[in-house]
Amino acid sequence: MVTRRTIFDLTEAKKRSHILEGLIIALDNLDAVIKTIRESKTQEDAKVNLIERFKLSDIQATAILDMQLRRLAALEEKR
């Protein structure tokens, strides 16, 4: 029972870590990320462009696109 729960927690932590790594890349390149999103015609184009330009995974790009711009800017201020 404890082993199963620990494996579950570890898997969830790894997923979250992967997303956070993508957000760090976005923060390090915030102006370029915003420009890339704005220049994209659709949400799907924005995702593809983020993946190609910043070497993000599909999950990371989706997390960035799901985040409101003001939240991304707030994260930058906290760094």
Secondary structure by P-SEA (a helix, b strand, c coil): caaaaaaaaaaaaaaaaaaaaaaaaaaaaaaaaaaaaaacccaaaaaaaaaaaccccaaaaaaaaaccaaaaaaaaaac
